[in-house]
Amino acid sequence: MEKLIKNKLFKNIVRVIIYPFVIFFIISIVYFYLYSIPRRYVSEIKPSDIMLKYESVKIRTSDDIELKGWFIPSNIKTDKAIILLHGWAADKGDIFSFTNFLSKRYNLLYIDFRAMGESGGRFSSGGYTEIRDLKAAIDFLKKRGYKVGIYGYSMGGFVALLYLFENNDISFVIADSPYDSIYTALDNFLKIYGIFSKPIIWLMNFEYKIVYGKYLSDLSIQKNIEKIRVPVLFICGTKDEICYGDYLRNYRNRNRNISALILDGFGYNETVYYKNYENILFDFVDKNF
């Protein structure tokens, strides 16, 4: 009888441990898959809608994915060009309206990341494999003889910063509202599950490692800020839960290449409406090109 009770107790303990793990594992797989296949969004806007001349371009990445983009020549003759990178589940047209003013002084190259907009590819990594997209865009411009700077919005800023961990062959990066890591971005998104979000994101961290060879948590700006060797301007609002953290205020002390514009009261997707946005970007770009 005592042995039967012990066996039953053991089985119940196993169920308490295994069943929740299986449930969390299934949920994590579902979210990992959904994150990897973002909804395709293609903006209707074109540069010609505001009387800007442009060239539709195709760029091939090192892993043979075709990216679609727009090359917009500057209003003045210059050998300087800026690559403009959009956020997750968006496209080049999504950031066009608040960045095209840069064409007054510089050539612009807008690209759609893999698996987004009009570009090829089925899966997005949320930032890591997209480094190849950025590298292909940089090579495209350099073959044309341009000096290169980068503007990245949200995920685009994150990708640009990841690129700088191992490269210093560009002039600068402007990172508007980048997340610190995919881990923290997903953690913020999954907070609706309360304490149950932790095992989900923990499992996704390991799944990312299996698929891409890197932990989500290791692809962190905070952890690698000292590696950056070119000028960077962070732009972030204090009410942006994905981008903002007190650590931003300390970046300058950790790396003299870093500047941060922290906008009190601004939330996510609001920094571009700051009244001096254009002047701030022009001042930084003019100084660092």
Backbone as CSV, one residue per row, in Angstrom:
resi,resn,N_x,N_y,N_z,CA_x,CA_y,CA_z,C_x,C_y,C_z
1,MET,0.827,-1.208,0.000,0.000,0.000,0.000,0.870,1.270,0.000
2,GLU,1.882,1.261,0.860,2.788,2.416,0.949,3.531,2.624,-0.369
3,LYS,3.921,1.515,-1.003,4.621,1.601,-2.278,3.704,2.179,-3.354
4,LEU,2.431,1.799,-3.321,1.463,2.293,-4.287,1.266,3.797,-4.138
5,ILE,1.221,4.249,-2.898,1.057,5.688,-2.623,2.261,6.473,-3.138
6,LYS,3.454,5.909,-2.907,4.684,6.571,-3.373,4.721,6.660,-4.890
7,ASN,4.317,5.569,-5.557,4.295,5.573,-7.020,3.305,6.604,-7.560
8,LYS,2.154,6.671,-6.910,1.140,7.635,-7.330,1.632,9.065,-7.111
9,LEU,2.301,9.277,-5.969,2.843,10.599,-5.668,3.913,10.992,-6.684
10,PHE,4.755,10.026,-7.031,5.813,10.287,-8.019,5.206,10.656,-9.373
11,LYS,4.171,9.922,-9.775,3.528,10.205,-11.060,2.895,11.592,-11.063
12,ASN,2.297,11.963,-9.942,1.682,13.289,-9.844,2.737,14.399,-9.916
13,ILE,3.881,14.178,-9.285,4.976,15.161,-9.331,5.485,15.317,-10.765
14,VAL,5.641,14.165,-11.452,6.092,14.188,-12.837,5.104,14.978,-13.698
15,ARG,3.795,14.733,-13.480,2.779,15.448,-14.255,2.849,16.952,-14.001
16,VAL,3.041,17.326,-12.743,3.101,18.747,-12.388,4.282,19.435,-13.076
17,ILE,5.365,18.688,-13.262,6.565,19.257,-13.898,6.482,19.189,-15.417
18,ILE,6.115,18.014,-15.933,6.157,17.790,-17.378,5.040,18.508,-18.113
19,TYR,3.821,18.440,-17.612,2.685,19.024,-18.334,2.843,20.529,-18.567
20,PRO,3.179,21.300,-17.525,3.384,22.739,-17.773,4.535,23.005,-18.747
21,PHE,5.600,22.199,-18.648,6.728,22.383,-19.558,6.285,22.178,-21.002
22,VAL,5.508,21.134,-21.252,5.029,20.842,-22.607,4.151,21.988,-23.113
23,ILE,3.280,22.498,-22.244,2.392,23.598,-22.629,3.206,24.844,-22.980
24,PHE,4.163,25.194,-22.103,5.000,26.372,-22.350,5.851,26.182,-23.604
25,PHE,6.309,24.953,-23.826,7.133,24.668,-25.000,6.322,24.874,-26.282
26,ILE,5.086,24.390,-26.285,4.229,24.541,-27.464,3.942,26.022,-27.721
27,ILE,3.636,26.761,-26.649,3.366,28.195,-26.798,4.593,28.917,-27.337
28,SER,5.773,28.561,-26.820,7.009,29.223,-27.267,7.291,28.937,-28.738
29,ILE,7.019,27.708,-29.175,7.216,27.337,-30.576,6.281,28.152,-31.470
30,VAL,5.034,28.292,-31.035,4.050,29.056,-31.811,4.503,30.506,-31.949
31,TYR,4.926,31.134,-30.841,5.370,32.528,-30.891,6.664,32.675,-31.692
32,PHE,7.548,31.725,-31.578,8.792,31.771,-32.340,8.490,31.728,-33.832
33,TYR,7.554,30.877,-34.211,7.189,30.750,-35.624,6.514,32.029,-36.129
34,LEU,5.574,32.556,-35.336,4.864,33.767,-35.737,5.814,34.956,-35.846
35,TYR,6.793,35.014,-34.950,7.772,36.095,-34.998,8.662,35.973,-36.238
36,SER,8.869,34.749,-36.670,9.760,34.493,-37.805,9.105,34.740,-39.158
37,ILE,7.788,34.812,-39.182,7.083,35.050,-40.452,6.172,36.274,-40.302
38,PRO,6.738,37.460,-40.231,5.929,38.664,-40.041,4.954,38.876,-41.189
39,ARG,3.836,39.484,-40.865,2.852,39.844,-41.885,3.517,40.754,-42.913
40,ARG,3.355,40.426,-44.184,3.954,41.271,-45.233,3.113,42.528,-45.430
41,TYR,3.809,43.640,-45.356,3.169,44.929,-45.539,3.907,45.673,-46.639
42,VAL,3.176,46.113,-47.659,3.782,46.869,-48.755,3.074,48.213,-48.862
43,SER,3.813,49.276,-48.592,3.242,50.621,-48.646,2.857,50.983,-50.073
44,GLU,1.830,51.789,-50.206,1.415,52.256,-51.527,2.247,53.444,-51.991
45,ILE,2.865,54.153,-51.048,3.608,55.361,-51.391,4.865,55.040,-52.200
46,LYS,5.193,55.921,-53.120,6.419,55.845,-53.913,7.083,57.228,-53.883
47,PRO,8.414,57.280,-54.030,9.082,58.586,-54.056,8.508,59.536,-55.105
48,SER,8.069,58.979,-56.215,7.516,59.818,-57.287,6.224,60.528,-56.864
49,ASP,5.580,60.026,-55.814,4.350,60.667,-55.329,4.615,62.060,-54.788
50,ILE,5.865,62.310,-54.367,6.218,63.645,-53.889,7.278,64.266,-54.799
51,MET,7.238,63.836,-56.061,8.091,64.420,-57.097,9.580,64.169,-56.885
52,LEU,9.930,63.043,-56.283,11.334,62.672,-56.139,11.693,61.621,-57.185
53,LYS,12.784,61.851,-57.910,13.279,60.851,-58.842,13.878,59.689,-58.059
54,TYR,13.708,58.472,-58.571,14.293,57.320,-57.881,14.527,56.183,-58.866
55,GLU,15.377,55.278,-58.421,15.696,54.070,-59.186,15.279,52.859,-58.363
56,SER,14.471,51.989,-58.923,14.142,50.725,-58.252,15.344,49.795,-58.379
57,VAL,15.833,49.286,-57.257,17.037,48.462,-57.285,16.763,47.083,-56.687
58,LYS,17.579,46.138,-57.123,17.565,44.785,-56.572,18.965,44.479,-56.052
59,ILE,19.029,43.963,-54.853,20.316,43.687,-54.208,20.316,42.238,-53.731
60,ARG,21.373,41.518,-54.018,21.471,40.101,-53.661,22.338,39.943,-52.423
61,THR,21.850,39.245,-51.409,22.601,39.036,-50.167,23.556,37.857,-50.309
62,SER,24.421,37.694,-49.321,25.404,36.607,-49.349,24.749,35.236,-49.261
63,ASP,23.527,35.169,-48.702,22.812,33.889,-48.657,21.721,33.828,-49.731
64,ASP,21.925,34.618,-50.808,21.141,34.520,-52.040,19.670,34.902,-51.872
65,ILE,19.417,35.954,-51.117,18.068,36.505,-51.007,18.035,37.837,-51.747
66,GLU,17.022,38.030,-52.555,16.900,39.269,-53.325,16.137,40.318,-52.527
67,LEU,16.785,41.454,-52.314,16.166,42.576,-51.616,15.718,43.619,-52.635
68,LYS,14.574,44.231,-52.384,14.090,45.313,-53.230,14.329,46.647,-52.515
69,GLY,14.617,47.682,-53.298,14.879,48.970,-52.695,14.663,50.129,-53.642
70,TRP,14.807,51.334,-53.086,14.772,52.569,-53.865,16.087,53.302,-53.673
71,PHE,16.689,53.730,-54.764,17.838,54.631,-54.674,17.365,56.006,-55.120
72,ILE,17.474,56.979,-54.208,17.022,58.339,-54.483,18.233,59.251,-54.542
73,PRO,18.548,59.794,-55.708,19.704,60.697,-55.812,19.440,62.017,-55.081
74,SER,20.494,62.577,-54.548,20.386,63.826,-53.807,20.047,64.999,-54.733
75,ASN,19.515,66.053,-54.115,19.258,67.294,-54.860,20.550,67.971,-55.294
76,ILE,21.644,67.638,-54.617,22.951,68.197,-54.963,23.907,67.052,-55.281
77,LYS,24.951,67.351,-56.019,25.920,66.316,-56.362,26.781,66.000,-55.141
78,THR,26.828,64.730,-54.746,27.592,64.326,-53.571,27.960,62.850,-53.675
79,ASP,29.057,62.484,-53.026,29.481,61.080,-52.992,29.084,60.422,-51.680
80,LYS,28.109,60.999,-50.992,27.664,60.484,-49.693,26.253,59.928,-49.804
81,ALA,26.042,58.763,-49.209,24.735,58.105,-49.284,24.356,57.518,-47.929
82,ILE,23.062,57.568,-47.633,22.541,57.031,-46.367,21.626,55.850,-46.670
83,ILE,21.856,54.742,-45.973,20.961,53.584,-46.036,19.895,53.764,-44.960
84,LEU,18.638,53.570,-45.331,17.532,53.750,-44.387,16.843,52.413,-44.149
85,LEU,16.766,52.033,-42.880,16.299,50.704,-42.491,15.023,50.794,-41.660
86,HIS,14.010,50.063,-42.068,12.704,50.117,-41.412,12.615,49.148,-40.228
87,GLY,11.469,49.151,-39.573,11.242,48.288,-38.422,10.655,46.939,-38.787
88,TRP,10.426,46.118,-37.777,9.888,44.764,-37.957,8.455,44.840,-38.477
89,ALA,8.141,43.926,-39.386,6.794,43.818,-39.972,6.379,45.099,-40.685
90,ALA,7.351,45.832,-41.209,7.064,47.059,-41.962,7.790,46.978,-43.303
91,ASP,7.957,48.126,-43.964,8.702,48.152,-45.225,9.327,49.532,-45.405
92,LYS,10.025,49.714,-46.510,10.752,50.955,-46.748,9.836,52.174,-46.788
93,GLY,8.639,51.987,-47.310,7.695,53.094,-47.386,7.219,53.555,-46.022
94,ASP,7.322,52.686,-45.025,6.848,53.008,-43.677,7.652,54.142,-43.051
95,ILE,8.940,54.258,-43.417,9.780,55.313,-42.847,10.073,56.427,-43.845
96,PHE,9.546,56.294,-45.048,9.857,57.249,-46.113,9.372,58.663,-45.789
97,SER,8.169,58.772,-45.244,7.557,60.091,-45.066,8.328,60.977,-44.099
98,PHE,9.002,60.394,-43.109,9.696,61.230,-42.132,11.223,61.199,-42.272
99,THR,11.705,60.639,-43.391,13.160,60.616,-43.618,13.567,61.137,-44.992
100,ASN,12.618,61.286,-45.910,12.993,61.653,-47.280,13.609,63.044,-47.377
101,PHE,13.430,63.889,-46.325,14.033,65.222,-46.340,15.555,65.161,-46.449
102,LEU,16.140,64.030,-46.070,17.594,63.878,-46.129,18.121,63.919,-47.569
103,SER,17.218,63.709,-48.545,17.651,63.738,-49.952,18.028,65.147,-50.410
104,LYS,17.728,66.158,-49.595,18.130,67.520,-49.939,19.656,67.633,-50.009
105,ARG,20.353,66.793,-49.219,21.810,66.896,-49.156,22.522,65.583,-49.465
106,TYR,21.799,64.453,-49.400,22.463,63.150,-49.519,21.673,62.200,-50.410
107,ASN,22.390,61.271,-51.029,21.741,60.176,-51.740,21.151,59.220,-50.697
108,LEU,20.021,58.627,-51.032,19.347,57.741,-50.083,19.105,56.365,-50.714
109,LEU,19.304,55.328,-49.900,18.977,53.965,-50.321,18.040,53.355,-49.286
110,TYR,16.791,53.170,-49.675,15.810,52.481,-48.833,15.765,51.016,-49.267
111,ILE,15.784,50.096,-48.296,15.643,48.684,-48.638,14.541,48.045,-47.796
112,ASP,13.947,46.998,-48.357,13.058,46.125,-47.586,13.894,44.973,-47.041
113,PHE,13.804,44.739,-45.734,14.485,43.578,-45.163,13.895,42.287,-45.722
114,ARG,14.653,41.224,-45.609,14.185,39.888,-46.014,12.848,39.555,-45.348
115,ALA,12.003,38.892,-46.083,10.695,38.434,-45.592,9.743,39.589,-45.303
116,MET,10.097,40.794,-45.750,9.246,41.961,-45.520,9.141,42.788,-46.793
117,GLY,8.069,43.572,-46.888,7.876,44.417,-48.053,7.898,43.606,-49.335
118,GLU,8.674,44.084,-50.302,8.752,43.431,-51.605,9.953,42.501,-51.740
119,SER,10.730,42.360,-50.689,11.941,41.538,-50.758,11.612,40.046,-50.682
120,GLY,12.581,39.247,-51.128,12.425,37.800,-51.056,12.700,37.289,-49.654
121,GLY,12.660,35.995,-49.525,12.894,35.384,-48.221,11.599,35.076,-47.500
122,ARG,11.621,34.012,-46.759,10.421,33.565,-46.050,10.477,33.903,-44.560
123,PHE,11.693,33.876,-43.993,11.805,34.000,-42.543,12.617,35.226,-42.125
124,SER,12.191,35.828,-41.031,12.916,36.934,-40.399,13.461,36.462,-39.063
125,SER,14.666,36.915,-38.733,15.242,36.572,-37.428,15.051,37.703,-36.423
126,GLY,14.445,38.787,-36.869,14.249,39.927,-35.978,15.485,40.782,-35.799
127,GLY,16.543,40.503,-36.577,17.733,41.344,-36.482,19.051,40.682,-36.839
128,TYR,19.230,39.416,-36.508,20.546,38.795,-36.659,20.898,38.486,-38.118
129,THR,20.043,37.737,-38.820,20.354,37.436,-40.221,20.196,38.676,-41.102
130,GLU,19.462,39.667,-40.597,19.279,40.905,-41.347,20.576,41.709,-41.455
131,ILE,21.577,41.350,-40.660,22.901,41.967,-40.816,23.410,41.721,-42.234
132,ARG,23.090,40.561,-42.805,23.498,40.256,-44.186,22.804,41.195,-45.174
133,ASP,21.577,41.563,-44.874,20.863,42.497,-45.745,21.569,43.850,-45.740
134,LEU,21.932,44.300,-44.552,22.628,45.582,-44.438,23.988,45.529,-45.122
135,LYS,24.713,44.448,-44.927,26.024,44.300,-45.557,25.901,44.364,-47.081
136,ALA,24.881,43.726,-47.627,24.670,43.745,-49.075,24.374,45.163,-49.564
137,ALA,23.594,45.909,-48.774,23.272,47.287,-49.144,24.513,48.178,-49.097
138,ILE,25.349,47.982,-48.084,26.598,48.743,-47.972,27.499,48.462,-49.174
139,ASP,27.652,47.189,-49.506,28.495,46.814,-50.659,27.945,47.407,-51.955
140,PHE,26.623,47.416,-52.075,25.981,47.979,-53.266,26.378,49.443,-53.452
141,LEU,26.331,50.217,-52.375,26.675,51.634,-52.462,28.167,51.850,-52.657
142,LYS,28.975,51.046,-51.997,30.427,51.224,-52.119,30.910,50.899,-53.534
143,LYS,30.253,49.949,-54.178,30.620,49.639,-55.568,30.314,50.806,-56.492
144,ARG,29.386,51.643,-56.078,29.055,52.850,-56.841,29.913,54.044,-56.419
145,GLY,30.800,53.816,-55.457,31.735,54.860,-55.067,31.262,55.796,-53.974
146,TYR,30.244,55.373,-53.197,29.701,56.255,-52.164,30.294,55.989,-50.779
147,LYS,30.432,57.044,-50.012,30.646,56.922,-48.571,29.286,56.623,-47.953
148,VAL,29.274,55.829,-46.882,27.998,55.296,-46.402,27.748,55.634,-44.925
149,GLY,26.538,56.097,-44.654,26.028,56.246,-43.296,24.717,55.488,-43.190
150,ILE,24.235,55.273,-41.971,23.022,54.465,-41.786,22.046,55.166,-40.849
151,TYR,20.781,55.143,-41.242,19.674,55.528,-40.366,18.811,54.289,-40.181
152,GLY,18.563,53.909,-38.928,17.734,52.743,-38.661,16.637,53.066,-37.673
153,TYR,15.437,52.600,-37.979,14.287,52.843,-37.110,13.846,51.531,-36.465
154,SER,13.703,51.527,-35.147,13.271,50.345,-34.398,14.189,49.160,-34.708
155,MET,13.667,48.082,-35.335,14.516,46.949,-35.669,15.652,47.358,-36.595
156,GLY,15.395,48.326,-37.474,16.445,48.803,-38.378,17.622,49.380,-37.617
157,GLY,17.341,50.122,-36.544,18.409,50.653,-35.701,19.154,49.554,-34.986
158,PHE,18.418,48.545,-34.532,19.024,47.396,-33.854,19.972,46.655,-34.789
159,VAL,19.544,46.437,-36.032,20.385,45.749,-37.015,21.661,46.544,-37.280
160,ALA,21.519,47.858,-37.435,22.685,48.712,-37.697,23.690,48.634,-36.553
161,LEU,23.189,48.604,-35.320,24.080,48.530,-34.163,24.749,47.161,-34.065
162,LEU,24.015,46.105,-34.372,24.623,44.769,-34.400,25.765,44.728,-35.407
163,TYR,25.565,45.358,-36.545,26.597,45.393,-37.576,27.876,46.033,-37.048
164,LEU,27.733,47.047,-36.211,28.899,47.769,-35.700,29.720,46.964,-34.695
165,PHE,29.171,45.896,-34.169,29.937,45.089,-33.213,31.190,44.508,-33.854
166,GLU,31.127,44.276,-35.166,32.267,43.648,-35.846,32.759,44.444,-37.055
167,ASN,32.182,45.612,-37.309,32.555,46.387,-38.498,32.651,47.874,-38.171
168,ASN,33.561,48.563,-38.851,33.666,50.016,-38.703,33.912,50.685,-40.060
169,ASP,33.315,50.108,-41.102,33.545,50.584,-42.466,32.486,51.564,-42.952
170,ILE,31.714,52.142,-42.027,30.737,53.167,-42.381,31.028,54.419,-41.564
171,SER,30.345,55.507,-41.886,30.660,56.794,-41.257,29.927,57.024,-39.939
172,PHE,28.693,56.524,-39.824,27.897,56.774,-38.617,26.650,55.901,-38.634
173,VAL,25.965,55.881,-37.490,24.639,55.260,-37.386,23.741,56.182,-36.569
174,ILE,22.538,56.406,-37.079,21.474,57.035,-36.301,20.470,55.932,-35.991
175,ALA,20.263,55.651,-34.722,19.360,54.577,-34.304,18.190,55.189,-33.545
176,ASP,17.052,55.269,-34.201,15.858,55.844,-33.596,14.984,54.715,-33.044
177,SER,14.765,54.736,-31.749,13.886,53.772,-31.061,14.297,52.314,-31.244
178,PRO,15.596,52.001,-31.176,15.994,50.590,-31.295,15.719,49.849,-29.993
179,TYR,15.421,48.566,-30.086,15.348,47.792,-28.853,16.752,47.356,-28.461
180,ASP,16.948,47.100,-27.179,18.276,46.706,-26.710,18.624,45.301,-27.183
181,SER,17.646,44.425,-27.166,17.841,43.054,-27.648,16.484,42.495,-28.048
182,ILE,16.489,41.460,-28.866,15.232,40.809,-29.232,14.604,40.198,-27.978
183,TYR,15.440,39.743,-27.066,14.959,39.140,-25.820,14.103,40.135,-25.049
184,THR,14.614,41.356,-24.847,13.868,42.353,-24.079,12.620,42.806,-24.832
185,ALA,12.699,42.879,-26.167,11.536,43.281,-26.958,10.420,42.239,-26.834
186,LEU,10.775,40.968,-26.946,9.780,39.910,-26.819,9.266,39.809,-25.388
187,ASP,10.152,40.018,-24.430,9.760,39.989,-23.022,8.712,41.063,-22.748
188,ASN,8.903,42.227,-23.346,7.931,43.308,-23.188,6.603,42.942,-23.843
189,PHE,6.674,42.336,-25.020,5.460,41.951,-25.730,4.685,40.871,-24.976
190,LEU,5.405,39.932,-24.370,4.766,38.793,-23.705,4.367,39.072,-22.261
191,LYS,4.568,40.302,-21.813,4.265,40.621,-20.408,2.775,40.480,-20.091
192,ILE,1.942,40.385,-21.114,0.505,40.170,-20.896,0.249,38.846,-20.164
193,TYR,1.228,37.939,-20.228,1.088,36.657,-19.551,1.609,36.690,-18.114
194,GLY,2.066,37.848,-17.655,2.568,37.974,-16.295,3.782,37.096,-16.051
195,ILE,3.794,36.414,-14.919,4.943,35.577,-14.570,5.102,34.402,-15.531
196,PHE,4.040,34.049,-16.233,4.116,32.916,-17.162,4.886,33.271,-18.438
197,SER,5.148,34.567,-18.654,5.916,34.953,-19.832,7.375,34.519,-19.725
198,LYS,7.871,34.390,-18.492,9.289,34.089,-18.301,9.698,32.739,-18.872
199,PRO,8.972,31.650,-18.577,9.375,30.376,-19.197,9.207,30.365,-20.713
200,ILE,8.253,31.140,-21.233,8.055,31.196,-22.683,9.264,31.848,-23.353
201,ILE,9.667,33.019,-22.853,10.808,33.720,-23.451,12.102,32.953,-23.203
202,TRP,12.197,32.268,-22.073,13.388,31.460,-21.773,13.531,30.335,-22.803
203,LEU,12.427,29.679,-23.131,12.462,28.610,-24.134,12.747,29.164,-25.525
204,MET,12.184,30.337,-25.858,12.449,30.957,-27.152,13.926,31.327,-27.289
205,ASN,14.530,31.670,-26.182,15.956,31.986,-26.175,16.780,30.784,-26.644
206,PHE,16.428,29.608,-26.180,17.133,28.388,-26.580,16.775,27.981,-28.012
207,GLU,15.537,28.193,-28.397,15.123,27.866,-29.761,15.871,28.735,-30.779
208,TYR,16.059,30.005,-30.436,16.805,30.920,-31.301,18.246,30.445,-31.447
209,LYS,18.816,29.981,-30.346,20.184,29.458,-30.371,20.289,28.257,-31.300
210,ILE,19.312,27.374,-31.253,19.314,26.178,-32.094,19.211,26.554,-33.574
211,VAL,18.341,27.518,-33.897,18.085,27.885,-35.296,19.175,28.780,-35.859
212,TYR,19.604,29.785,-35.058,20.509,30.811,-35.588,21.915,30.788,-34.991
213,GLY,22.115,29.968,-33.983,23.454,29.854,-33.407,23.803,30.925,-32.387
214,LYS,22.838,31.767,-32.041,23.043,32.826,-31.057,21.868,32.840,-30.086
215,TYR,22.163,33.166,-28.812,21.080,33.379,-27.863,20.494,34.769,-28.075
216,LEU,19.178,34.888,-27.954,18.541,36.191,-28.024,19.168,37.172,-27.047
217,SER,19.450,36.683,-25.852,19.952,37.539,-24.782,21.373,38.029,-25.035
218,ASP,22.130,37.314,-25.876,23.513,37.729,-26.168,23.566,38.824,-27.227
219,LEU,22.529,38.910,-28.058,22.466,39.953,-29.075,21.917,41.215,-28.428
220,SER,22.731,41.805,-27.587,22.311,42.926,-26.752,23.221,44.124,-26.966
221,ILE,22.622,45.305,-27.123,23.404,46.529,-27.271,24.152,46.831,-25.978
222,GLN,23.473,46.686,-24.851,24.108,46.949,-23.551,25.382,46.142,-23.365
223,LYS,25.317,44.873,-23.715,26.444,43.972,-23.479,27.618,44.249,-24.406
224,ASN,27.364,44.923,-25.521,28.402,45.078,-26.543,28.706,46.534,-26.908
225,ILE,28.222,47.475,-26.110,28.333,48.885,-26.461,29.785,49.336,-26.628
226,GLU,30.708,48.720,-25.886,32.117,49.121,-25.977,32.759,48.750,-27.310
227,LYS,32.123,47.846,-28.067,32.699,47.398,-29.340,32.501,48.406,-30.472
228,ILE,31.612,49.362,-30.290,31.273,50.293,-31.359,32.384,51.318,-31.540
229,ARG,32.830,51.494,-32.805,33.995,52.356,-33.092,33.683,53.500,-34.047
230,VAL,32.410,53.711,-34.350,32.021,54.840,-35.196,30.953,55.650,-34.460
231,PRO,30.741,56.908,-34.847,29.748,57.746,-34.160,28.328,57.185,-34.267
232,VAL,27.632,57.187,-33.142,26.258,56.695,-33.092,25.396,57.707,-32.346
233,LEU,24.227,57.977,-32.888,23.231,58.803,-32.209,22.019,57.943,-31.897
234,PHE,21.754,57.757,-30.601,20.530,57.100,-30.158,19.440,58.154,-30.001
235,ILE,18.237,57.841,-30.460,17.075,58.708,-30.227,15.998,57.845,-29.586
236,CYS,15.511,58.281,-28.432,14.556,57.448,-27.703,13.689,58.312,-26.798
237,GLY,12.408,57.976,-26.696,11.501,58.663,-25.785,11.438,57.961,-24.442
238,THR,11.227,58.732,-23.387,11.218,58.148,-22.034,9.999,57.254,-21.784
239,LYS,8.972,57.381,-22.623,7.784,56.543,-22.463,7.781,55.360,-23.433
240,ASP,8.897,55.152,-24.101,9.044,54.018,-25.007,9.562,52.831,-24.198
241,GLU,8.677,51.907,-23.875,9.032,50.783,-23.009,9.991,49.814,-23.676
242,ILE,10.038,49.799,-25.000,10.919,48.877,-25.706,12.331,49.434,-25.810
243,CYS,12.429,50.733,-26.058,13.735,51.361,-26.295,14.379,51.908,-25.024
244,TYR,13.579,52.581,-24.200,14.164,53.370,-23.122,14.533,52.545,-21.888
245,GLY,15.681,52.899,-21.322,16.129,52.365,-20.035,17.162,53.334,-19.482
246,ASP,17.331,53.357,-18.173,18.300,54.282,-17.568,19.714,54.052,-18.096
247,TYR,19.975,52.831,-18.575,21.303,52.514,-19.113,21.681,53.430,-20.281
248,LEU,20.676,53.944,-21.005,20.957,54.828,-22.139,21.733,56.066,-21.709
249,ARG,21.421,56.562,-20.522,22.058,57.785,-20.039,23.529,57.557,-19.704
250,ASN,23.903,56.285,-19.584,25.293,55.970,-19.225,26.140,55.547,-20.417
251,TYR,25.528,55.433,-21.593,26.266,54.966,-22.765,27.454,55.860,-23.101
252,ARG,27.262,57.168,-22.956,28.331,58.105,-23.284,29.567,57.880,-22.425
253,ASN,29.346,57.510,-21.162,30.468,57.240,-20.259,31.181,55.954,-20.619
254,ARG,30.450,55.008,-21.177,31.040,53.719,-21.532,31.724,53.739,-22.890
255,ASN,31.261,54.641,-23.780,31.828,54.704,-25.129,31.674,56.129,-25.644
256,ARG,32.783,56.799,-25.882,32.753,58.212,-26.277,32.227,58.405,-27.701
257,ASN,32.030,57.311,-28.443,31.448,57.421,-29.781,29.932,57.571,-29.748
258,ILE,29.347,57.391,-28.563,27.899,57.348,-28.430,27.341,58.687,-27.975
259,SER,26.282,59.126,-28.650,25.480,60.264,-28.199,24.041,59.779,-28.079
260,ALA,23.298,60.378,-27.152,21.911,59.963,-26.956,21.007,61.180,-26.833
261,LEU,19.962,61.209,-27.636,18.922,62.220,-27.520,17.722,61.544,-26.856
262,ILE,17.486,61.884,-25.597,16.399,61.288,-24.832,15.280,62.312,-24.711
263,LEU,14.128,61.993,-25.262,13.015,62.928,-25.332,11.984,62.615,-24.255
264,ASP,11.892,63.487,-23.274,10.956,63.284,-22.162,9.511,63.314,-22.658
265,GLY,8.756,62.293,-22.246,7.336,62.243,-22.557,6.985,61.633,-23.894
266,PHE,7.984,61.296,-24.698,7.721,60.711,-26.014,7.655,59.185,-25.900
267,GLY,6.678,58.597,-26.566,6.538,57.153,-26.581,7.041,56.556,-27.879
268,TYR,6.791,55.261,-28.050,7.217,54.571,-29.268,6.482,55.150,-30.468
269,ASN,7.194,55.349,-31.581,6.654,55.908,-32.816,6.362,57.407,-32.725
270,GLU,6.834,58.060,-31.667,6.546,59.483,-31.500,7.775,60.371,-31.676
271,THR,8.964,59.816,-31.585,10.177,60.635,-31.636,10.316,61.381,-32.958
272,VAL,9.790,60.800,-34.024,9.924,61.431,-35.349,9.126,62.722,-35.439
273,TYR,8.249,62.951,-34.472,7.447,64.177,-34.476,8.069,65.285,-33.614
274,TYR,9.240,65.024,-33.091,9.935,66.054,-32.323,10.206,67.256,-33.233
275,LYS,9.962,68.455,-32.732,9.972,69.654,-33.585,11.318,69.915,-34.259
276,ASN,12.416,69.504,-33.636,13.739,69.755,-34.219,14.350,68.509,-34.856
277,TYR,13.502,67.530,-35.173,13.988,66.238,-35.668,14.883,66.400,-36.898
278,GLU,14.431,67.151,-37.879,15.208,67.303,-39.110,16.549,67.975,-38.851
279,ASN,16.538,69.036,-38.063,17.785,69.762,-37.785,18.778,68.903,-37.028
280,ILE,18.277,68.093,-36.092,19.150,67.220,-35.301,19.817,66.187,-36.209
281,LEU,19.041,65.593,-37.110,19.610,64.599,-38.024,20.619,65.235,-38.965
282,PHE,20.269,66.372,-39.532,21.194,67.045,-40.433,22.499,67.420,-39.717
283,ASP,22.395,67.940,-38.503,23.591,68.339,-37.752,24.504,67.151,-37.500
284,PHE,23.905,66.032,-37.122,24.716,64.837,-36.825,25.351,64.285,-38.102
285,VAL,24.571,64.204,-39.158,25.088,63.650,-40.422,26.168,64.555,-41.003
286,ASP,25.911,65.858,-41.032,26.906,66.797,-41.578,28.226,66.703,-40.820
287,LYS,28.150,66.514,-39.531,29.338,66.468,-38.687,30.145,65.190,-38.902
288,ASN,29.466,64.089,-39.178,30.134,62.791,-39.156,30.365,62.146,-40.523
289,PHE,29.890,62.764,-41.576,30.159,62.199,-42.898,31.562,62.593,-43.359
